[in-house]
Amino acid sequence: MTEKKTEKKLPLKPTLAYGLGNFSDYLSKYFFDFLIFTFYFTILRLNINWITILFIFWSIWNAINDPLIGILSDRTKSKWGRRKPYIVFSLPFLCLILVLLWTPPTGTELSTLIYFLVIVIAYDTFFTMYDINQLALFPEIFPDVETRKKGNLILQLFLVGALIFAFIAPSFFIPEYTNQTYQVNYVYAGIFMAIVVLIAGIVFIRFGLKERKEYSQDAHSAPKIFDALKYTMKSKSFMIYIVVNFALFYTAAMISSLTPLYGEYVLGIDRSLFISLLLASTFISQAFFLPLWSKTYEKLGSKKGAMIALGSWIVLLSPLFFISGFLWGLISFILIGMGLSGTSYFQKILLSEIVDFDELETGIRREGSFWGTKQFFIRLSTILQYASIGLVFNTVGWEIFDPLGTTTDTILGLRMLMFIFPAIVLGIAIIALIKYPITKELYEEKFKEIDDLHKKKKKNLERSLK
């Protein structure tokens, strides 16, 4: 009995340090998601069709790059482990690119377009190295239901902190997000963010980057790249999870990338700080709703909990189609945090369960393969996101940004992009989850087998080291 409790104890110091890894990861992602579209569309005035085409090229590269890095990570054999080499190598380059994103050449439109494509590809290559390997450590650091529940609660708080930081901090450097006068201020914001990401990343590497030695032995028997992709995509549970994750990232990216335009032209807000407060309020409220979703997971399990979270998100997004003014905007964005909180909470839990069941079937832990393949589909959500924006902006006459050319059609288009499009995708995810096979009862039944397998691997490792 005592042994069980010891196994389930959550070590605070490495958990907090790992949380800083999550913080640096999400800070770099959401700073990019929040402002990259606004910068190149409203500050540099690139045509929406060019932006859409370049984002599609970028997403195709990412669709190849992400699963490739994940599978290579699973197969890496080094004295530092499977994940650490990629994390340590990528961090300084990621920080450098967070600054270079906002320094396009002052020349022709062609040179700006080429720079945009090259720099976003470079960004995502190093971000992927950091992101996939950092997130793949989650099931290793939190190996059972109890530690995952507690650990995920703490990690979600770091996520909320990163999101608030990503949305609020730029407003102290950039007074108006769509005003060309403040182009250089984007660089100042990038420098500040790069420093914060670097510090948080170093603390994570020093104190929170822990790999289980018994898991690292799986690199010797990990499948080859194309076999790994084939096995991963054969998993029914994983393919259903992909639909849920697709909906999460499509909706979150749509909200974060369009809030600067929605806030200014639909709600009538002209100060960047107030627009940032809208998004920040969503993620502050997200933190308050975390205990609710933790209890939901405990009572109902991940499948039913995720379905409730997705449904609540649709309902809570609906006011964005009708409201106007800062006050109603603030109330709506606060309530949106409830749906986002639940969907974000359950996406990590769902994937950890899938990895556990896969290990039970194959004998190998392949977190990197699953995380990498997941990223492949996230990039498809990016294609759909910018295709949706391109379709609507072309329809309402906003191919090139014109701050004086806002019409009722433009406002309707922004409202549709913030509610109608996400609601359809979230609804499809709910329908997909009906067929998700890993119920609360099944996971509890199989957990002892999973735990026994981990103990067996540990014994084999100890025996081989004697």
Contacts in CASP RR format, 6 or more apart in sequence:
PFRMAT RR
TARGET T0000
AUTHOR 0000-0000-0000
METHOD contacts of the structure
MODEL  1
MTEKKTEKKLPLKPTLAYGLGNFSDYLSKYFFDFLIFTFYFTILRLNINW
ITILFIFWSIWNAINDPLIGILSDRTKSKWGRRKPYIVFSLPFLCLILVL
LWTPPTGTELSTLIYFLVIVIAYDTFFTMYDINQLALFPEIFPDVETRKK
GNLILQLFLVGALIFAFIAPSFFIPEYTNQTYQVNYVYAGIFMAIVVLIA
GIVFIRFGLKERKEYSQDAHSAPKIFDALKYTMKSKSFMIYIVVNFALFY
TAAMISSLTPLYGEYVLGIDRSLFISLLLASTFISQAFFLPLWSKTYEKL
GSKKGAMIALGSWIVLLSPLFFISGFLWGLISFILIGMGLSGTSYFQKIL
LSEIVDFDELETGIRREGSFWGTKQFFIRLSTILQYASIGLVFNTVGWEI
FDPLGTTTDTILGLRMLMFIFPAIVLGIAIIALIKYPITKELYEEKFKEI
DDLHKKKKKNLERSLK
7 144 0 8 1.000
8 144 0 8 1.000
8 146 0 8 1.000
8 147 0 8 1.000
10 142 0 8 1.000
10 147 0 8 1.000
10 150 0 8 1.000
10 151 0 8 1.000
10 154 0 8 1.000
13 207 0 8 1.000
13 208 0 8 1.000
14 141 0 8 1.000
14 207 0 8 1.000
14 208 0 8 1.000
14 210 0 8 1.000
15 141 0 8 1.000
15 151 0 8 1.000
15 154 0 8 1.000
16 154 0 8 1.000
17 203 0 8 1.000
17 204 0 8 1.000
17 206 0 8 1.000
17 207 0 8 1.000
17 208 0 8 1.000
17 209 0 8 1.000
18 137 0 8 1.000
18 141 0 8 1.000
18 155 0 8 1.000
18 204 0 8 1.000
18 208 0 8 1.000
18 209 0 8 1.000
18 210 0 8 1.000
19 154 0 8 1.000
19 155 0 8 1.000
19 158 0 8 1.000
19 204 0 8 1.000
20 158 0 8 1.000
20 200 0 8 1.000
20 201 0 8 1.000
20 203 0 8 1.000
20 204 0 8 1.000
20 208 0 8 1.000
21 134 0 8 1.000
21 158 0 8 1.000
21 200 0 8 1.000
21 201 0 8 1.000
21 203 0 8 1.000
21 204 0 8 1.000
21 208 0 8 1.000
22 134 0 8 1.000
22 135 0 8 1.000
22 155 0 8 1.000
22 158 0 8 1.000
22 159 0 8 1.000
22 162 0 8 1.000
23 158 0 8 1.000
23 159 0 8 1.000
23 161 0 8 1.000
23 162 0 8 1.000
23 200 0 8 1.000
24 91 0 8 1.000
24 130 0 8 1.000
24 162 0 8 1.000
24 196 0 8 1.000
24 197 0 8 1.000
24 198 0 8 1.000
24 200 0 8 1.000
24 201 0 8 1.000
24 204 0 8 1.000
25 130 0 8 1.000
25 131 0 8 1.000
25 134 0 8 1.000
25 135 0 8 1.000
25 162 0 8 1.000
26 158 0 8 1.000
26 159 0 8 1.000
26 162 0 8 1.000
26 163 0 8 1.000
26 166 0 8 1.000
27 162 0 8 1.000
27 165 0 8 1.000
27 166 0 8 1.000
27 193 0 8 1.000
27 196 0 8 1.000
27 197 0 8 1.000
27 200 0 8 1.000
28 94 0 8 1.000
28 98 0 8 1.000
28 127 0 8 1.000
28 130 0 8 1.000
28 193 0 8 1.000
28 197 0 8 1.000
29 127 0 8 1.000
29 131 0 8 1.000
29 166 0 8 1.000
30 162 0 8 1.000
30 163 0 8 1.000
30 166 0 8 1.000
30 167 0 8 1.000
30 256 0 8 1.000
31 98 0 8 1.000
31 166 0 8 1.000
31 170 0 8 1.000
31 189 0 8 1.000
31 190 0 8 1.000
31 193 0 8 1.000
32 98 0 8 1.000
32 101 0 8 1.000
32 123 0 8 1.000
32 127 0 8 1.000
33 252 0 8 1.000
33 253 0 8 1.000
33 256 0 8 1.000
33 257 0 8 1.000
34 166 0 8 1.000
34 167 0 8 1.000
34 170 0 8 1.000
34 256 0 8 1.000
34 257 0 8 1.000
34 259 0 8 1.000
34 260 0 8 1.000
34 279 0 8 1.000
35 170 0 8 1.000
35 177 0 8 1.000
35 186 0 8 1.000
35 189 0 8 1.000
35 260 0 8 1.000
36 101 0 8 1.000
36 120 0 8 1.000
36 257 0 8 1.000
37 51 0 8 1.000
37 257 0 8 1.000
37 258 0 8 1.000
37 386 0 8 1.000
37 389 0 8 1.000
38 177 0 8 1.000
38 178 0 8 1.000
38 257 0 8 1.000
38 260 0 8 1.000
38 261 0 8 1.000
39 101 0 8 1.000
39 102 0 8 1.000
39 186 0 8 1.000
40 46 0 8 1.000
40 51 0 8 1.000
40 116 0 8 1.000
41 48 0 8 1.000
41 51 0 8 1.000
41 401 0 8 1.000
42 177 0 8 1.000
42 178 0 8 1.000
42 180 0 8 1.000
42 260 0 8 1.000
42 261 0 8 1.000
42 401 0 8 1.000
42 403 0 8 1.000
43 178 0 8 1.000
43 179 0 8 1.000
43 180 0 8 1.000
43 182 0 8 1.000
43 183 0 8 1.000
43 186 0 8 1.000
44 104 0 8 1.000
44 112 0 8 1.000
44 183 0 8 1.000
45 180 0 8 1.000
45 400 0 8 1.000
45 401 0 8 1.000
46 109 0 8 1.000
46 112 0 8 1.000
46 113 0 8 1.000
46 116 0 8 1.000
46 400 0 8 1.000
47 399 0 8 1.000
47 400 0 8 1.000
48 389 0 8 1.000
48 390 0 8 1.000
48 393 0 8 1.000
48 394 0 8 1.000
48 398 0 8 1.000
48 399 0 8 1.000
48 400 0 8 1.000
49 390 0 8 1.000
49 394 0 8 1.000
49 399 0 8 1.000
50 113 0 8 1.000
51 386 0 8 1.000
51 390 0 8 1.000
52 386 0 8 1.000
52 387 0 8 1.000
52 389 0 8 1.000
52 390 0 8 1.000
54 113 0 8 1.000
54 116 0 8 1.000
54 117 0 8 1.000
54 120 0 8 1.000
55 120 0 8 1.000
55 382 0 8 1.000
55 383 0 8 1.000
55 386 0 8 1.000
56 383 0 8 1.000
56 386 0 8 1.000
56 387 0 8 1.000
57 117 0 8 1.000
58 117 0 8 1.000
58 120 0 8 1.000
58 121 0 8 1.000
58 124 0 8 1.000
58 382 0 8 1.000
59 379 0 8 1.000
59 380 0 8 1.000
59 382 0 8 1.000
59 383 0 8 1.000
60 379 0 8 1.000
60 383 0 8 1.000
61 121 0 8 1.000
61 124 0 8 1.000
62 124 0 8 1.000
62 128 0 8 1.000
62 375 0 8 1.000
62 376 0 8 1.000
62 379 0 8 1.000
62 382 0 8 1.000
63 376 0 8 1.000
63 379 0 8 1.000
63 380 0 8 1.000
65 124 0 8 1.000
65 125 0 8 1.000
65 128 0 8 1.000
66 128 0 8 1.000
66 132 0 8 1.000
66 372 0 8 1.000
66 373 0 8 1.000
66 374 0 8 1.000
66 375 0 8 1.000
66 376 0 8 1.000
66 378 0 8 1.000
66 379 0 8 1.000
67 229 0 8 1.000
67 369 0 8 1.000
67 372 0 8 1.000
67 373 0 8 1.000
67 375 0 8 1.000
67 376 0 8 1.000
68 225 0 8 1.000
69 86 0 8 1.000
69 128 0 8 1.000
69 129 0 8 1.000
69 132 0 8 1.000
69 133 0 8 1.000
69 372 0 8 1.000
70 132 0 8 1.000
70 133 0 8 1.000
70 136 0 8 1.000
70 368 0 8 1.000
70 369 0 8 1.000
70 371 0 8 1.000
70 372 0 8 1.000
71 222 0 8 1.000
71 225 0 8 1.000
71 228 0 8 1.000
71 229 0 8 1.000
71 368 0 8 1.000
71 369 0 8 1.000
71 372 0 8 1.000
72 225 0 8 1.000
73 82 0 8 1.000
73 83 0 8 1.000
73 86 0 8 1.000
73 132 0 8 1.000
73 133 0 8 1.000
73 136 0 8 1.000
73 368 0 8 1.000
74 82 0 8 1.000
74 218 0 8 1.000
74 219 0 8 1.000
74 222 0 8 1.000
74 228 0 8 1.000
74 366 0 8 1.000
74 367 0 8 1.000
74 368 0 8 1.000
74 369 0 8 1.000
75 219 0 8 1.000
75 222 0 8 1.000
75 224 0 8 1.000
76 82 0 8 1.000
76 83 0 8 1.000
76 85 0 8 1.000
76 86 0 8 1.000
76 219 0 8 1.000
77 219 0 8 1.000
77 220 0 8 1.000
78 84 0 8 1.000
78 85 0 8 1.000
80 88 0 8 1.000
81 211 0 8 1.000
81 216 0 8 1.000
82 133 0 8 1.000
82 211 0 8 1.000
82 215 0 8 1.000
82 216 0 8 1.000
82 219 0 8 1.000
83 133 0 8 1.000
83 134 0 8 1.000
83 136 0 8 1.000
83 137 0 8 1.000
83 209 0 8 1.000
83 211 0 8 1.000
84 133 0 8 1.000
84 205 0 8 1.000
84 209 0 8 1.000
84 211 0 8 1.000
86 129 0 8 1.000
86 130 0 8 1.000
86 132 0 8 1.000
86 133 0 8 1.000
87 129 0 8 1.000
87 130 0 8 1.000
87 133 0 8 1.000
87 134 0 8 1.000
87 205 0 8 1.000
87 209 0 8 1.000
88 205 0 8 1.000
89 129 0 8 1.000
90 126 0 8 1.000
90 127 0 8 1.000
90 129 0 8 1.000
90 130 0 8 1.000
91 130 0 8 1.000
91 197 0 8 1.000
91 198 0 8 1.000
91 201 0 8 1.000
91 202 0 8 1.000
91 205 0 8 1.000
92 198 0 8 1.000
93 122 0 8 1.000
93 126 0 8 1.000
94 123 0 8 1.000
94 126 0 8 1.000
94 127 0 8 1.000
94 130 0 8 1.000
94 197 0 8 1.000
95 194 0 8 1.000
95 195 0 8 1.000
95 197 0 8 1.000
95 198 0 8 1.000
96 194 0 8 1.000
97 119 0 8 1.000
97 122 0 8 1.000
97 123 0 8 1.000
97 126 0 8 1.000
98 123 0 8 1.000
98 190 0 8 1.000
98 193 0 8 1.000
98 194 0 8 1.000
98 197 0 8 1.000
99 187 0 8 1.000
99 190 0 8 1.000
99 191 0 8 1.000
99 194 0 8 1.000
100 119 0 8 1.000
100 122 0 8 1.000
101 119 0 8 1.000
101 120 0 8 1.000
101 123 0 8 1.000
101 190 0 8 1.000
102 183 0 8 1.000
102 186 0 8 1.000
102 187 0 8 1.000
102 189 0 8 1.000
102 190 0 8 1.000
103 187 0 8 1.000
104 111 0 8 1.000
104 112 0 8 1.000
104 115 0 8 1.000
104 116 0 8 1.000
104 119 0 8 1.000
105 111 0 8 1.000
105 112 0 8 1.000
105 115 0 8 1.000
128 372 0 8 1.000
128 375 0 8 1.000
131 375 0 8 1.000
132 368 0 8 1.000
132 371 0 8 1.000
132 372 0 8 1.000
132 375 0 8 1.000
133 368 0 8 1.000
134 204 0 8 1.000
135 371 0 8 1.000
136 367 0 8 1.000
136 368 0 8 1.000
136 371 0 8 1.000
137 209 0 8 1.000
137 210 0 8 1.000
137 211 0 8 1.000
137 367 0 8 1.000
138 148 0 8 1.000
138 155 0 8 1.000
138 348 0 8 1.000
138 352 0 8 1.000
138 367 0 8 1.000
139 148 0 8 1.000
139 352 0 8 1.000
139 355 0 8 1.000
139 356 0 8 1.000
139 365 0 8 1.000
139 367 0 8 1.000
140 210 0 8 1.000
140 211 0 8 1.000
140 212 0 8 1.000
140 215 0 8 1.000
140 365 0 8 1.000
140 367 0 8 1.000
141 210 0 8 1.000
142 148 0 8 1.000
142 150 0 8 1.000
142 151 0 8 1.000
142 152 0 8 1.000
142 352 0 8 1.000
143 212 0 8 1.000
143 454 0 8 1.000
144 447 0 8 1.000
144 451 0 8 1.000
145 443 0 8 1.000
145 444 0 8 1.000
145 447 0 8 1.000
148 348 0 8 1.000
148 349 0 8 1.000
148 352 0 8 1.000
149 294 0 8 1.000
149 297 0 8 1.000
149 298 0 8 1.000
152 294 0 8 1.000
152 345 0 8 1.000
152 348 0 8 1.000
152 349 0 8 1.000
153 290 0 8 1.000
153 291 0 8 1.000
153 294 0 8 1.000
155 348 0 8 1.000
156 286 0 8 1.000
156 287 0 8 1.000
156 290 0 8 1.000
156 341 0 8 1.000
156 344 0 8 1.000
156 345 0 8 1.000
157 287 0 8 1.000
157 290 0 8 1.000
159 344 0 8 1.000
160 283 0 8 1.000
160 284 0 8 1.000
160 286 0 8 1.000
160 287 0 8 1.000
160 290 0 8 1.000
161 283 0 8 1.000
161 287 0 8 1.000
163 279 0 8 1.000
163 280 0 8 1.000
163 282 0 8 1.000
163 283 0 8 1.000
163 286 0 8 1.000
164 280 0 8 1.000
164 283 0 8 1.000
164 284 0 8 1.000
165 196 0 8 1.000
166 193 0 8 1.000
167 256 0 8 1.000
167 276 0 8 1.000
167 279 0 8 1.000
167 280 0 8 1.000
167 283 0 8 1.000
168 273 0 8 1.000
168 276 0 8 1.000
168 277 0 8 1.000
168 280 0 8 1.000
169 189 0 8 1.000
169 192 0 8 1.000
169 193 0 8 1.000
169 196 0 8 1.000
170 177 0 8 1.000
170 186 0 8 1.000
170 189 0 8 1.000
170 193 0 8 1.000
170 272 0 8 1.000
170 276 0 8 1.000
171 272 0 8 1.000
171 273 0 8 1.000
171 275 0 8 1.000
171 276 0 8 1.000
172 273 0 8 1.000
173 185 0 8 1.000
173 186 0 8 1.000
173 188 0 8 1.000
173 189 0 8 1.000
173 192 0 8 1.000
174 182 0 8 1.000
174 185 0 8 1.000
174 186 0 8 1.000
174 189 0 8 1.000
174 272 0 8 1.000
175 182 0 8 1.000
175 185 0 8 1.000
175 271 0 8 1.000
175 272 0 8 1.000
176 182 0 8 1.000
176 270 0 8 1.000
176 271 0 8 1.000
176 272 0 8 1.000
177 260 0 8 1.000
177 264 0 8 1.000
177 272 0 8 1.000
177 275 0 8 1.000
178 260 0 8 1.000
178 261 0 8 1.000
178 264 0 8 1.000
178 401 0 8 1.000
178 403 0 8 1.000
213 461 0 8 1.000
214 454 0 8 1.000
214 457 0 8 1.000
214 458 0 8 1.000
214 460 0 8 1.000
214 461 0 8 1.000
215 365 0 8 1.000
215 457 0 8 1.000
217 457 0 8 1.000
217 460 0 8 1.000
217 461 0 8 1.000
218 363 0 8 1.000
218 364 0 8 1.000
218 365 0 8 1.000
218 366 0 8 1.000
221 364 0 8 1.000
222 228 0 8 1.000
222 364 0 8 1.000
222 366 0 8 1.000
222 369 0 8 1.000
223 231 0 8 1.000
223 364 0 8 1.000
223 366 0 8 1.000
223 369 0 8 1.000
228 366 0 8 1.000
228 369 0 8 1.000
229 369 0 8 1.000
229 373 0 8 1.000
231 362 0 8 1.000
231 366 0 8 1.000
231 369 0 8 1.000
232 238 0 8 1.000
232 366 0 8 1.000
232 369 0 8 1.000
232 370 0 8 1.000
232 373 0 8 1.000
233 239 0 8 1.000
233 373 0 8 1.000
235 354 0 8 1.000
235 358 0 8 1.000
236 435 0 8 1.000
236 437 0 8 1.000
237 353 0 8 1.000
237 354 0 8 1.000
237 357 0 8 1.000
237 436 0 8 1.000
237 437 0 8 1.000
237 438 0 8 1.000
238 354 0 8 1.000
238 358 0 8 1.000
238 370 0 8 1.000
238 373 0 8 1.000
240 432 0 8 1.000
240 433 0 8 1.000
240 435 0 8 1.000
240 436 0 8 1.000
241 347 0 8 1.000
241 350 0 8 1.000
241 351 0 8 1.000
241 354 0 8 1.000
241 374 0 8 1.000
241 436 0 8 1.000
242 373 0 8 1.000
242 374 0 8 1.000
242 377 0 8 1.000
243 428 0 8 1.000
243 429 0 8 1.000
243 432 0 8 1.000
243 433 0 8 1.000
244 306 0 8 1.000
244 310 0 8 1.000
244 343 0 8 1.000
244 346 0 8 1.000
244 347 0 8 1.000
244 350 0 8 1.000
244 429 0 8 1.000
244 432 0 8 1.000
244 433 0 8 1.000
245 347 0 8 1.000
245 351 0 8 1.000
245 374 0 8 1.000
245 377 0 8 1.000
245 378 0 8 1.000
246 377 0 8 1.000
246 378 0 8 1.000
246 380 0 8 1.000
246 381 0 8 1.000
246 425 0 8 1.000
246 429 0 8 1.000
247 310 0 8 1.000
247 343 0 8 1.000
247 381 0 8 1.000
247 422 0 8 1.000
247 425 0 8 1.000
247 426 0 8 1.000
247 427 0 8 1.000
247 428 0 8 1.000
247 429 0 8 1.000
248 343 0 8 1.000
248 344 0 8 1.000
248 347 0 8 1.000
248 429 0 8 1.000
249 378 0 8 1.000
249 381 0 8 1.000
249 382 0 8 1.000
250 381 0 8 1.000
250 384 0 8 1.000
250 385 0 8 1.000
250 422 0 8 1.000
250 425 0 8 1.000
251 313 0 8 1.000
251 317 0 8 1.000
251 422 0 8 1.000
251 425 0 8 1.000
251 426 0 8 1.000
252 340 0 8 1.000
253 381 0 8 1.000
253 382 0 8 1.000
253 385 0 8 1.000
254 385 0 8 1.000
254 388 0 8 1.000
254 389 0 8 1.000
254 417 0 8 1.000
254 418 0 8 1.000
254 421 0 8 1.000
254 422 0 8 1.000
255 279 0 8 1.000
255 282 0 8 1.000
255 336 0 8 1.000
255 418 0 8 1.000
255 422 0 8 1.000
256 279 0 8 1.000
257 385 0 8 1.000
257 389 0 8 1.000
258 389 0 8 1.000
258 414 0 8 1.000
258 417 0 8 1.000
258 418 0 8 1.000
259 275 0 8 1.000
259 278 0 8 1.000
259 279 0 8 1.000
260 272 0 8 1.000
260 275 0 8 1.000
261 414 0 8 1.000
262 320 0 8 1.000
262 414 0 8 1.000
262 415 0 8 1.000
262 418 0 8 1.000
263 269 0 8 1.000
263 275 0 8 1.000
263 278 0 8 1.000
264 270 0 8 1.000
264 275 0 8 1.000
265 406 0 8 1.000
265 410 0 8 1.000
265 411 0 8 1.000
265 414 0 8 1.000
266 324 0 8 1.000
266 411 0 8 1.000
266 414 0 8 1.000
266 415 0 8 1.000
267 278 0 8 1.000
267 323 0 8 1.000
267 324 0 8 1.000
267 325 0 8 1.000
267 326 0 8 1.000
267 328 0 8 1.000
267 329 0 8 1.000
268 324 0 8 1.000
268 325 0 8 1.000
268 326 0 8 1.000
269 275 0 8 1.000
269 278 0 8 1.000
269 325 0 8 1.000
269 326 0 8 1.000
274 326 0 8 1.000
277 330 0 8 1.000
278 329 0 8 1.000
278 330 0 8 1.000
278 333 0 8 1.000
279 333 0 8 1.000
281 330 0 8 1.000
281 333 0 8 1.000
281 334 0 8 1.000
282 333 0 8 1.000
282 334 0 8 1.000
282 336 0 8 1.000
282 337 0 8 1.000
282 340 0 8 1.000
283 337 0 8 1.000
283 340 0 8 1.000
284 334 0 8 1.000
285 334 0 8 1.000
285 335 0 8 1.000
285 336 0 8 1.000
285 337 0 8 1.000
285 338 0 8 1.000
285 341 0 8 1.000
286 337 0 8 1.000
286 338 0 8 1.000
286 340 0 8 1.000
286 341 0 8 1.000
286 344 0 8 1.000
287 341 0 8 1.000
289 337 0 8 1.000
289 338 0 8 1.000
289 339 0 8 1.000
289 341 0 8 1.000
289 342 0 8 1.000
290 341 0 8 1.000
290 342 0 8 1.000
290 345 0 8 1.000
292 338 0 8 1.000
292 341 0 8 1.000
293 305 0 8 1.000
293 309 0 8 1.000
293 341 0 8 1.000
293 342 0 8 1.000
293 345 0 8 1.000
293 346 0 8 1.000
294 345 0 8 1.000
296 304 0 8 1.000
296 305 0 8 1.000
296 308 0 8 1.000
296 309 0 8 1.000
296 342 0 8 1.000
297 305 0 8 1.000
297 345 0 8 1.000
297 346 0 8 1.000
297 349 0 8 1.000
300 308 0 8 1.000
300 440 0 8 1.000
301 439 0 8 1.000
301 440 0 8 1.000
301 443 0 8 1.000
302 346 0 8 1.000
302 349 0 8 1.000
302 350 0 8 1.000
302 353 0 8 1.000
302 438 0 8 1.000
302 440 0 8 1.000
302 443 0 8 1.000
303 433 0 8 1.000
303 436 0 8 1.000
303 438 0 8 1.000
303 439 0 8 1.000
303 440 0 8 1.000
304 440 0 8 1.000
305 342 0 8 1.000
305 346 0 8 1.000
306 342 0 8 1.000
306 343 0 8 1.000
306 346 0 8 1.000
306 347 0 8 1.000
306 350 0 8 1.000
306 433 0 8 1.000
307 430 0 8 1.000
307 433 0 8 1.000
307 434 0 8 1.000
309 339 0 8 1.000
309 341 0 8 1.000
309 342 0 8 1.000
309 343 0 8 1.000
309 345 0 8 1.000
309 346 0 8 1.000
310 339 0 8 1.000
310 343 0 8 1.000
310 426 0 8 1.000
310 427 0 8 1.000
310 429 0 8 1.000
310 430 0 8 1.000
310 433 0 8 1.000
311 339 0 8 1.000
311 426 0 8 1.000
311 427 0 8 1.000
311 430 0 8 1.000
312 338 0 8 1.000
312 339 0 8 1.000
312 342 0 8 1.000
313 336 0 8 1.000
313 338 0 8 1.000
313 339 0 8 1.000
313 340 0 8 1.000
313 342 0 8 1.000
313 343 0 8 1.000
313 426 0 8 1.000
314 422 0 8 1.000
314 423 0 8 1.000
314 426 0 8 1.000
314 427 0 8 1.000
316 332 0 8 1.000
316 335 0 8 1.000
316 336 0 8 1.000
316 337 0 8 1.000
316 338 0 8 1.000
316 339 0 8 1.000
317 336 0 8 1.000
317 418 0 8 1.000
317 419 0 8 1.000
317 422 0 8 1.000
317 423 0 8 1.000
318 419 0 8 1.000
318 423 0 8 1.000
319 328 0 8 1.000
319 329 0 8 1.000
319 331 0 8 1.000
319 332 0 8 1.000
319 335 0 8 1.000
320 332 0 8 1.000
320 336 0 8 1.000
320 415 0 8 1.000
320 418 0 8 1.000
320 419 0 8 1.000
321 415 0 8 1.000
321 416 0 8 1.000
321 418 0 8 1.000
321 419 0 8 1.000
321 420 0 8 1.000
322 415 0 8 1.000
323 329 0 8 1.000
323 332 0 8 1.000
350 436 0 8 1.000
350 438 0 8 1.000
351 370 0 8 1.000
351 371 0 8 1.000
351 374 0 8 1.000
353 438 0 8 1.000
353 443 0 8 1.000
354 370 0 8 1.000
354 438 0 8 1.000
355 365 0 8 1.000
355 366 0 8 1.000
355 367 0 8 1.000
355 370 0 8 1.000
356 443 0 8 1.000
356 446 0 8 1.000
356 447 0 8 1.000
356 450 0 8 1.000
357 438 0 8 1.000
357 446 0 8 1.000
357 450 0 8 1.000
358 364 0 8 1.000
358 365 0 8 1.000
358 366 0 8 1.000
358 370 0 8 1.000
359 365 0 8 1.000
359 366 0 8 1.000
359 450 0 8 1.000
359 453 0 8 1.000
360 446 0 8 1.000
360 449 0 8 1.000
360 450 0 8 1.000
360 453 0 8 1.000
363 453 0 8 1.000
384 425 0 8 1.000
388 417 0 8 1.000
388 421 0 8 1.000
389 417 0 8 1.000
392 413 0 8 1.000
392 414 0 8 1.000
392 416 0 8 1.000
392 417 0 8 1.000
393 399 0 8 1.000
395 409 0 8 1.000
395 413 0 8 1.000
396 407 0 8 1.000
396 409 0 8 1.000
396 410 0 8 1.000
396 412 0 8 1.000
396 413 0 8 1.000
397 409 0 8 1.000
397 410 0 8 1.000
398 405 0 8 1.000
398 410 0 8 1.000
END
